Each structure stands twice: as structure tokens, then as C-alpha cells.
């Protein structure tokens, strides 16, 4: 048992990565994305205003808000399933970068831990890919 605990090799690297990827996708979709996707255009506009205020293109606020809702729901489900994992992680990571920046500017570091955590998870998933237990591995 002592050798097992002191060994630097992970016990189940593919299984633990699958759990990380699956939980990231499911938690993001359930707690953040699904309600945004099913809401109306006024909520998408409020979401999109975060980015359009910085770039100065107010006409894109609904489209960018829908893209954020899409990445937090459908993109997160694709990450959980391991299908189109890297593009979905890039899209969700971009959304989390905008959310992190907004939270940091409004509340400082204390209120921005959740979007920063999801941003870090998206970066890990983007760099690692879908892994062994994924639909990407099965189809591609």
C-alpha cells in the first residue's frame, strides 16, 4: 500500500480524465447553460452586451449572447460526450474568458473563482483533447 501511495504515476489516468471532462460538461450545461439557451432574445442581448461594450458593436449583442448560451449548453454537452471536444472547449473557454474578465472587473478576485475555474478546465481539455473514453476516439 505504501508503494501505491508514494508512486508518482496516476492510478487510472484515462478514467480520471474522463471524469474531469464529463463532470465539467455536465455541470456547466446543467447549472449555467441550459436555462440560458432556452431563454428569450432579451437575455441573450444582456449576455452579449458584456462583449459588445468592449468592442463597440451593439448590433452583435444578441448573436454573441446566443453563442455564449450555445457554448455553455450544447458545447458543454459535446465536451461531456467527447465529441468535437477541442472546438467545443475553445468556444466554451472563450466564453469563460469573457465571463472571468467581467467578474474580475466588477467584483475582483473574490467573486470570479467559478468562471476562472471553468476557464482553467477548458484550457486543460483543449490541450489534452478528448481522451480514450470519447466519441471522438470512436468516430475519428
N, C-alpha and C positions, 0 to 999 in steps of 0.2 A: 504494500500500500504506500509505503514511504517513497519508493521509486516512482510510483504513478503520480504522486503529488509534486515531486520535485522535477519531473520531466518537463522540458520546455515545449514539447510537441503537443498540440491540441488533441484531445481525445477523438473528437468527431468533427473535423474542420468543415466538411461539406454539409453535415446536418446542422451544425450551429449557424453556418452562414445562411442556410435555407430558412431557419427560424428567424434570423435577423431580417432577411429580405421579406419574408411573408408577413411578419408582425408589423414591420414598417408600413407596408402597403395597406394592410387591413386596418390598422389604427388610423392612418391618415384618411383613408376613404370613409370609415365609419364616423370618426369624431370630427372631421373637418370638411371633407369634400362632398359627400352625397347631398347634404342639405343645400349646399351652395349650387350644385348642379341642377337641383330640382326647383330652385327659386326663380324669381322673375328677372327681367332685364334691369330693373332698378337696383337690385342687389348686385348684379354683375357690373353695373355702372359704378357703384360705390367701391367695389373691389378694384376695378380698373383705374379709378381716379388716383390710387396710390402711385401708379407708374406714370400716368399721363400728366400729373402735376409736375413731375421732374422733366419730362421730355417736351412738354408743351403741346401735345396733340390731343386735345379733349375729345375729338371725334372718334378716337380709338378706345375710349374707356369701356364701352360695353363689350367690344371684341376682346380686349385684354382681360377684362373681368371674367368672361366666359372661358378664356384659355386657362386662367388660374383655377376656376372651378373644375374644368375638364382635367387638368393635371392632378388636382387633389382628389379626384374621384376615379375616373377611368384610367388615368395614368398610374395612380396608386394601385388599382386592381391589377393592371398589367405587370407592375413590379411584383406584386404578391404571387402572381401566377408564373412569373419568369418569362413573360412573352414581350418582345421588344423592350427588353429591360433597360439597356443603356439609353435609348432615346427617351424613354419614359422617365428615367432617373435624371436625365439632363433637363427635361421640361419641368419636372417637379422641383429639382434643385434650383432652377432659375426662379421659380415662384417663391421658394423658401428664402432665396437671397433677397428678393424684394421685400418679403414679409419681415425678415430679420432686420433689414435696413430701416424699415418703417418703425418697427418696435424699438430699435436702438435709439432712433432719433426722438421718439415720443417719451419712452419710459426709462431709457438707459439699459444697462445690462441686466438689471433685476427682473424686468418684465419680458425679456426676449429669449429666455432659455429654451422654450419649446421650438420656435422656428429655427434657432441655431442648431438645436439637436437634430431636427429633421434635415437641415441643410447638411450637417456632417454625415448623417446616414445616407443621404442621396449621393454625396461625394464618394463614400465607400462603395456603394452599389454601382455607381458609374465606373469607378476604377476596376472593380472586381468582375463586373458582368453578371450574368445570370446564375452561374454556378452549375453544379452537377444535376441538381434536382430542379429542373425548369422545363418549360415548354420550348424555350429557345434551343436547348440541347436536343430535345426530341425532334423538332421540325427542321432545325438548321444545323 
